[in-house]
């Protein structure tokens, strides 16, 4: 074998009640690493490929130098000449230091841009008492329509229910890892080697989501049902069937609404589909008008426990789905609210300072409607972070305190970019893209540049800025300051056109200082799976520290900047 027969151990004791049996810890003179695709250690709880190091490794494969080179690699954490064996196994470290086996890397799939470990879904399903064994596959029974399908073998005397299985998964894995269908099978097809024959698993026939079939009764219902059947590739859909329970997802939802709009001539907002996802509901909205009540500025996402809530600050009109994922990854004990106003919604420019102040005042009023007294714990990203500091100013004007202002990889609007460097970056990227297009496109770009140049000589309101000036609001402009502390969650390296400042300008705005949390994730992925899991872990720790400090009466801590690097993050200077 590639390694000694025993490389890990786990003491099995009767008092240890576990849903799954871990493979334990490394034995003496053996090292176990769980690494990502870049050979970087993954955080606790995050899956990666298991690598074995130490004296128990084989020299290689007999007469197979190519395979030896592929599987036995230099150990980036050891001395020169030491090697690691790439097992191809998926695993993760548990909080107690033990290792949980999740499956094989050859069962990794990619769905709608997300890399998914099928073994992780199978492991969670097998924690259900009704399930003896689970197999999850990615099927493409119709061109371009990939779906996860779960096949489950029931435990003795049990009858697994698909709704219960779906609910079990929803409490433990991200939405994109929820199978579109669950099939109960008494036995799985097997290969001659005794393994599940995944290729022989049957195509799922998705039944009515509520167990009964009601045919469409009106022409509008027939129109919507046809759209459901076409988009979901189903032979028959009931007017009471739920789009998402039939295997629909966000990408198919957009196709569904486009199809209905094309056939009916009426626009259906995506929000309406999330409010009622059955043909009956959508047909009623088309026939009798769509009357959506305005959303409140403050919305409860998770009721949580008895601790102080966290408020996510979202500008009007922005997609807030990422904050739903952040709330779920923070856990059921953390109360979580979304702050998002109905307007003004601006496009093609940032908010003016007057608009920011007005929105901040509205958000603070909404926040105090659910939490009348401070300290307040809130934060946001991009314009959400700029709104948040205006809110901090308003909170202190009202005699209240800010427990923590969380900033997600966002600079203060305080002339924070080197303008010449930004222009160099901007135009080099644009010219690089332009080189791929015909000369006619060059002429259109030249016309737009000429128009923008002319616009510079036109009068502008003194409080307004264009996007090109968002980070140069003028030498005299100073963002507000407040007496609390900022928790800054940032990527390891900032673009070269920003001024060198590890605190991204916030140390001058928060009198109590800045806690910097460096996370190994990209700006655009911060609120997306799986990066949001790492952000949630770091935010939860910061909230615990801030709330403990407040209870002990030590909110006014020593001013300054503290930098912490997340587990598994690149050790780069910041």
C-alpha positions in Angstrom: 0.0 0.0 0.0 1.0 3.7 -0.3 1.2 4.1 3.4 1.4 1.9 6.5 -1.8 0.0 7.2 -2.4 2.2 10.3 -1.9 5.9 10.1 -4.7 7.2 12.5 -6.4 5.9 15.6 -9.5 6.7 17.6 -10.5 5.3 21.0 -14.1 4.1 20.8 -15.7 4.4 24.2 -19.3 3.5 25.1 -20.1 6.9 26.5 -19.2 8.6 23.2 -22.5 9.1 21.4 -21.7 10.1 17.8 -23.7 10.1 14.6 -20.6 9.1 12.7 -17.3 7.4 13.6 -14.2 9.6 13.0 -10.9 8.2 11.8 -9.2 9.8 14.7 -5.8 11.4 14.9 -2.4 10.6 13.5 -0.3 7.9 15.1 3.3 8.5 16.2 5.7 9.6 13.4 2.9 10.2 11.0 1.5 13.6 10.0 -2.0 14.2 8.6 -2.7 17.3 6.6 -6.1 18.4 5.2 -5.4 20.8 2.3 -7.2 22.7 -0.4 -6.4 22.7 -4.1 -3.5 25.1 -3.5 -1.9 22.9 -0.8 -3.0 25.3 2.0 -4.5 24.0 5.3 -8.2 24.4 5.4 -10.0 25.7 8.6 -11.5 23.4 11.1 -14.8 22.0 9.8 -14.0 22.7 6.1 -13.5 19.7 3.9 -10.3 19.2 1.9 -8.1 16.4 0.6 -6.3 14.2 3.2 -2.5 14.0 2.8 -0.3 11.7 4.7 3.3 12.4 5.7 6.0 10.8 7.9 8.0 7.6 7.9 5.2 5.3 7.0 5.1 6.2 3.3 6.0 3.8 0.5 8.8 4.7 -1.9 6.3 4.8 -4.8 4.6 2.6 -7.4 6.6 -0.2 -9.0 7.6 0.7 -12.5 5.1 3.7 -12.5 7.3 6.8 -12.2 4.5 9.0 -13.6 1.9 7.8 -11.0 4.5 8.1 -8.2 5.2 11.7 -9.2 1.4 12.5 -9.3 0.6 10.9 -5.9 3.8 11.5 -3.9 4.5 15.2 -3.8 7.1 17.3 -1.9 6.0 18.2 1.6 5.6 22.0 1.7 5.6 21.9 5.5 8.6 19.6 6.1 12.3 19.4 5.5 13.8 19.1 2.0 13.3 15.6 0.6 10.2 14.9 2.7 7.0 13.9 0.9 3.3 13.8 1.2 0.9 11.1 -0.2 -2.2 12.5 -1.8 -4.9 10.0 -0.7 -7.8 11.3 -2.8 -9.9 11.1 0.3 -12.1 14.0 1.5 -12.0 14.8 5.2 -12.2 17.6 7.7 -10.9 18.3 11.2 -13.5 18.3 14.0 -13.3 20.9 16.8 -11.9 18.2 19.2 -9.0 17.5 16.8 -10.3 14.3 15.4 -10.7 13.7 11.6 -14.0 12.9 9.9 -13.9 11.0 6.6 -16.3 12.4 4.0 -15.7 10.5 0.8 -13.6 10.6 -2.3 -12.4 13.6 -4.3 -13.5 11.8 -7.5 -17.0 12.4 -6.2 -16.4 16.2 -6.4 -18.8 17.9 -8.7 -19.4 21.5 -9.8 -23.0 22.8 -9.9 -23.9 26.4 -10.8 -20.4 27.6 -10.0 -20.1 25.8 -6.7 -17.8 22.9 -6.0 -19.6 20.3 -4.1 -18.4 17.2 -2.2 -21.0 14.6 -2.7 -19.6 12.6 0.2 -20.4 15.5 2.6 -24.1 15.4 1.6 -24.1 11.7 2.0 -22.5 11.9 5.4 -25.1 14.4 6.7 -28.0 12.3 5.3 -26.7 9.2 7.0 -27.0 11.0 10.3 -30.8 10.7 10.0 -32.1 7.8 12.1 -34.4 6.8 9.1 -31.4 6.3 6.7 -29.1 3.3 6.7 -27.1 4.4 3.6 -27.2 7.4 1.2 -25.7 8.0 -2.3 -25.8 11.4 -3.9 -25.2 12.0 -7.6 -25.2 14.9 -10.1 -27.5 14.0 -13.0 -28.1 15.8 -16.3 -31.1 13.9 -17.6 -31.9 16.9 -19.8 -29.3 19.0 -21.6 -28.1 21.9 -19.5 -30.2 21.0 -16.5 -27.9 19.5 -13.8 -29.5 18.5 -10.5 -28.4 16.7 -7.4 -30.3 13.6 -6.6 -30.2 11.7 -3.3 -30.8 7.9 -3.2 -31.4 6.6 0.3 -31.7 3.1 1.7 -34.0 3.1 4.7 -33.0 1.8 8.1 -34.8 -1.3 9.3 -38.5 -0.5 10.0 -38.1 3.1 8.8 -39.8 5.0 6.0 -37.8 8.1 5.1 -39.8 11.2 4.2 -38.3 13.5 1.5 -39.6 16.7 3.3 -37.9 15.6 6.5 -34.7 14.7 4.7 -34.7 18.1 3.0 -35.3 19.9 6.3 -32.5 18.0 7.9 -30.1 19.0 5.2 -31.2 22.6 5.2 -30.2 23.0 8.8 -26.7 21.7 8.1 -25.5 22.5 4.6 -25.8 25.4 2.2 -28.8 25.7 -0.2 -26.8 24.8 -3.3 -26.1 21.4 -1.7 -29.8 20.4 -1.2 -30.8 17.6 -3.7 -33.6 18.4 -6.1 -35.0 14.9 -5.5 -34.9 12.1 -2.9 -35.5 8.4 -4.0 -36.0 5.7 -1.5 -34.6 2.3 -2.6 -34.6 -1.0 -0.8 -31.3 -2.0 -2.4 -28.7 -0.1 -4.5 -27.3 -1.6 -7.7 -23.8 -2.9 -7.1 -20.7 -3.5 -9.2 -18.8 -6.8 -9.3 -16.3 -5.3 -6.8 -19.1 -4.7 -4.2 -19.4 -0.9 -4.6 -22.5 1.1 -5.5 -23.0 1.3 -9.2 -23.8 5.0 -9.5 -24.3 4.7 -13.3 -27.1 2.2 -12.8 -29.1 4.4 -10.4 -32.5 5.2 -11.9 -33.6 8.6 -13.2 -35.8 10.3 -10.6 -39.5 10.9 -11.4 -40.4 14.0 -9.4 -43.9 13.6 -7.9 -46.3 16.3 -6.8 -44.7 18.2 -4.0 -47.8 17.9 -1.8 -49.0 14.4 -2.7 -52.1 15.4 -4.7 -52.7 16.5 -8.3 -55.0 19.4 -9.2 -55.3 20.2 -12.9 -55.3 23.8 -14.0 -58.8 25.4 -14.0 -58.3 28.6 -15.9 -56.3 29.6 -19.0 -53.9 31.6 -16.8 -53.2 28.5 -14.6 -52.6 26.5 -17.8 -50.1 29.0 -19.0 -48.2 28.9 -15.7 -48.4 25.1 -15.4 -46.9 24.8 -19.0 -44.0 27.0 -18.0 -43.4 24.9 -14.9 -43.5 21.7 -16.9 -41.2 23.1 -19.6 -38.6 24.6 -17.3 -38.5 21.7 -14.9 -38.8 19.0 -17.6 -41.8 17.4 -15.9 -44.7 15.5 -17.6 -47.3 16.9 -15.3 -47.5 19.6 -12.6 -50.3 20.3 -10.2 -51.4 23.9 -9.6 -50.5 23.3 -5.9 -47.0 22.2 -6.6 -44.1 24.3 -5.2 -41.5 25.3 -7.7 -38.6 24.9 -5.4 -39.8 21.6 -3.9 -40.0 20.2 -7.5 -36.3 20.9 -8.0 -36.3 24.6 -9.0 -33.4 26.9 -8.1 -32.5 30.5 -8.6 -31.3 30.1 -12.2 -34.3 28.2 -13.2 -36.5 30.7 -11.4 -35.2 33.5 -13.7 -36.0 31.3 -16.8 -39.5 30.5 -15.4 -40.4 34.2 -14.9 -39.0 35.1 -18.3 -41.2 32.4 -19.9 -44.3 33.5 -18.1 -43.7 37.2 -18.9 -43.2 36.3 -22.6 -46.4 34.3 -22.8 -48.6 36.6 -20.6 -47.1 40.0 -21.4 -46.9 40.8 -17.7 -43.9 41.1 -15.5 -43.6 39.1 -12.3 -40.9 40.2 -9.8 -38.7 37.5 -8.4 -39.8 38.5 -4.9 -43.3 37.3 -5.7 -42.0 33.8 -6.6 -40.3 33.5 -3.2 -43.6 34.7 -1.6 -45.7 32.0 -3.3 -44.1 29.5 -5.7 -47.1 27.5 -6.9 -48.9 27.9 -10.3 -52.1 28.7 -8.5 -50.5 31.7 -6.6 -48.7 33.1 -9.6 -51.8 32.8 -11.8 -53.9 34.6 -9.2 -51.3 37.4 -9.2 -51.4 37.6 -13.0 -55.3 37.7 -13.1 -56.0 40.1 -10.2 -52.9 42.2 -10.1 -49.6 42.1 -8.2 -50.0 44.0 -5.0 -46.9 43.5 -2.9 -46.8 45.3 0.4 -43.6 47.4 0.9 -41.0 45.6 2.8 -40.2 47.0 6.3 -36.8 48.6 6.7 -35.9 46.1 9.5 -36.5 42.4 8.8 -35.9 39.5 11.2 -33.8 36.8 9.6 -33.1 34.6 12.7 -34.7 35.0 16.1 -31.7 33.5 17.9 -31.0 33.3 21.6 -30.9 35.9 24.3 -27.8 37.8 23.2 -27.6 41.1 21.4 -28.7 40.9 17.8 -26.5 41.7 14.7 -27.9 44.1 12.1 -26.8 43.7 8.5 -26.8 47.1 6.8 -27.9 46.8 3.1 -28.4 49.7 0.7 -31.8 49.9 -1.0 -32.1 47.7 -4.1 -29.1 45.6 -3.4 -29.2 41.8 -3.3 -29.2 40.7 0.3 -29.1 36.9 -0.2 -25.5 36.8 1.0 -26.5 38.1 4.4 -29.1 35.3 4.6 -26.2 32.8 4.2 -24.1 34.7 6.7 -27.0 34.5 9.3 -27.3 30.7 8.7 -23.6 30.1 9.1 -23.5 32.2 12.3 -25.8 29.6 13.9 -29.3 29.5 15.4 -28.2 31.2 18.6 -27.2 34.5 17.0 -30.2 36.9 16.5 -29.9 38.5 13.0 -31.7 41.3 11.3 -31.5 42.9 7.9 -31.7 46.7 7.5 -32.7 47.7 4.0 -34.7 50.7 3.0 -37.2 51.1 0.2 -35.3 54.0 -1.4 -33.8 56.1 -2.9 -32.3 53.5 -5.3 -29.5 55.0 -7.3 -27.8 53.6 -10.4 -24.6 54.6 -12.1 -23.3 56.7 -9.1 -22.8 56.4 -5.4 -25.1 58.0 -2.9 -24.7 61.6 -2.1 -23.7 62.6 1.4 -27.2 64.0 2.1 -28.8 60.7 0.9 -26.4 58.7 3.1 -27.3 60.8 6.2 -31.1 60.4 5.5 -30.8 56.7 5.0 -28.7 56.3 8.1 -31.3 58.1 10.2 -34.1 55.9 8.8 -32.0 52.7 9.5 -31.3 53.8 13.1 -35.0 54.5 13.7 -35.9 51.0 12.4 -33.1 49.4 14.4 -34.3 51.0 17.6 -37.8 49.8 16.9 -36.6 46.3 17.8 -33.8 47.2 20.1 -34.6 50.5 21.9 -31.3 50.7 23.9 -27.7 50.0 22.9 -25.0 48.9 22.6 -25.7 48.1 18.9 -23.8 45.5 16.8 -24.1 46.1 13.1 -22.1 46.3 9.9 -22.0 46.0 6.1 -20.0 45.9 2.9 -19.2 48.7 0.3 -22.1 51.3 0.5 -23.5 49.3 3.4 -20.3 50.0 5.4 -20.4 53.7 4.5 -24.0 53.7 5.7 -23.0 52.0 8.9 -20.5 54.7 9.9 -23.2 57.3 9.4 -25.4 55.2 11.6 -22.7 55.1 14.3 -22.6 58.9 14.2 -26.4 59.1 14.5 -26.5 56.5 17.4 -24.1 58.5 19.5 -26.0 61.7 18.8 -29.0 60.0 20.4 -26.9 59.2 23.5 -26.5 55.5 22.7 -23.4 53.3 22.2 -22.0 51.3 19.4 -20.9 47.8 20.6 -19.2 46.9 17.3 -19.2 48.2 13.8 -18.3 45.3 11.4 -16.8 46.3 8.1 -16.5 43.7 5.3 -13.4 44.4 3.1 -14.4 48.1 2.5 -12.3 51.3 2.5 -13.4 54.5 4.2 -14.5 57.1 1.6 -11.5 59.3 2.4 -9.3 59.8 -0.6 -8.1 56.3 -0.1 -6.9 55.5 -3.6 -3.9 56.8 -5.4 -5.6 58.3 -8.3 -2.9 57.9 -10.9 -2.5 54.2 -10.0 -6.2 53.6 -10.2 -6.4 55.3 -13.6 -3.5 53.1 -14.8 -5.3 50.0 -13.7 -8.6 51.1 -15.0 -7.5 52.1 -18.5 -5.1 49.2 -18.9 -7.9 46.7 -18.2 -10.3 48.6 -20.5 -7.8 48.7 -23.4 -7.0 45.0 -22.9 -10.7 44.2 -23.3 -11.1 46.7 -26.2 -8.3 44.9 -28.1 -10.6 41.9 -28.4 -13.3 43.8 -30.3 -13.6 45.3 -33.8 -12.7 48.9 -34.7 -16.4 49.9 -34.7 -16.4 49.3 -30.9 -13.4 51.5 -30.5 -15.3 54.4 -32.1 -18.2 53.9 -29.7 -15.8 54.0 -26.8 -14.2 57.1 -28.1 -17.6 58.8 -28.3 -18.4 57.9 -24.7 -15.1 59.2 -23.5 -15.7 62.5 -25.3 -19.1 62.8 -23.7 -17.7 62.2 -20.3 -15.0 64.8 -20.8 -17.7 67.3 -21.8 -19.7 66.4 -18.7 -16.8 67.5 -16.5 -17.4 71.1 -17.4 -21.0 70.9 -16.4 -22.2 72.1 -13.0 -22.8 69.4 -10.4 -24.5 69.6 -7.0 -21.8 70.2 -4.3 -22.8 67.1 -2.3 -22.9 64.7 -5.3 -20.1 62.6 -6.7 -19.7 60.4 -9.8 -18.3 56.9 -9.6 -14.9 58.0 -10.8 -14.7 60.4 -7.8 -16.1 58.1 -5.2 -12.8 57.5 -3.5 -11.6 61.1 -4.0 -14.5 63.1 -2.4 -12.3 66.2 -2.0 -9.4 67.1 0.3 -11.7 68.8 2.7 -14.1 65.8 3.1 -13.8 63.8 6.4 -16.1 60.9 7.2 -17.7 60.9 10.6 -15.9 59.5 13.7 -17.4 57.6 16.6 -16.3 56.4 20.0 -16.6 52.6 19.4 -14.4 50.0 17.8 -14.4 48.7 14.2 -14.0 45.0 13.4 -12.5 44.9 9.9 -12.7 41.6 7.9 -10.5 41.8 4.9 -8.7 39.8 2.2 -4.9 39.3 2.6 -3.8 41.7 -0.1 -5.4 45.0 -1.4 -5.1 46.2 -5.0 -1.9 48.2 -5.6 -3.8 51.4 -6.4 -5.0 51.8 -2.7 -2.9 53.7 -0.2 -0.9 51.3 2.0 -3.0 51.0 5.2 -3.8 47.7 6.9 -6.8 49.3 8.6 -8.2 50.6 5.2 -8.7 54.1 6.7 -10.9 53.0 9.6 -8.3 53.7 12.4 -8.9 57.4 12.0 -12.7 57.0 12.2 -13.0 54.6 15.2 -11.6 56.3 18.4 -11.4 52.9 20.2 -9.4 51.3 17.5 -9.7 48.6 14.8 -9.5 44.8 15.1 -8.4 43.5 11.7 -9.3 39.9 10.8 -7.4 38.7 7.7 -9.4 36.0 5.8 -8.1 33.9 2.9 -11.0 34.8 0.6 -11.7 37.2 -2.3 -13.7 40.4 -2.0 -16.5 39.2 -4.4 -16.8 35.8 -2.7 -17.0 37.1 0.9 -20.8 36.6 1.2 -20.9 33.5 -1.0 -20.5 29.8 -0.1 -18.1 28.5 1.0 -16.2 31.7 1.9 -19.1 33.0 4.0 -18.5 30.1 6.4 -15.1 31.4 7.2 -16.4 35.0 7.5 -19.2 33.8 9.9 -16.7 32.0 12.1 -14.5 35.1 12.4 -17.5 37.4 12.9 -19.0 35.1 15.6 -15.7 35.3 17.5 -15.6 39.1 17.2 -19.2 39.4 18.4 -18.4 37.2 21.4 -15.4 39.4 22.3 -17.3 42.6 21.8 -20.3 41.5 23.8 -18.1 40.2 26.6 -16.2 43.5 26.7 -19.5 45.4 27.0 -20.8 43.2 29.8 -17.6 43.8 31.7 -17.9 47.5 31.2 -14.7 47.8 29.2 -16.0 49.0 25.9 -13.5 51.9 25.8 -10.5 49.7 25.2 -7.0 50.8 24.4 -7.1 52.5 21.0 -5.0 51.0 18.3 -5.0 48.3 15.5 -4.9 44.6 16.2 -4.4 42.1 13.4 -5.4 38.5 13.5 -5.0 36.0 10.7 -7.7 33.4 10.2 -6.9 29.7 10.5 -5.6 28.5 7.1 -5.0 32.0 5.8 -1.9 32.9 3.8 0.8 34.4 6.2 1.3 37.6 4.2 2.1 41.0 5.4 -0.9 43.3 5.6 
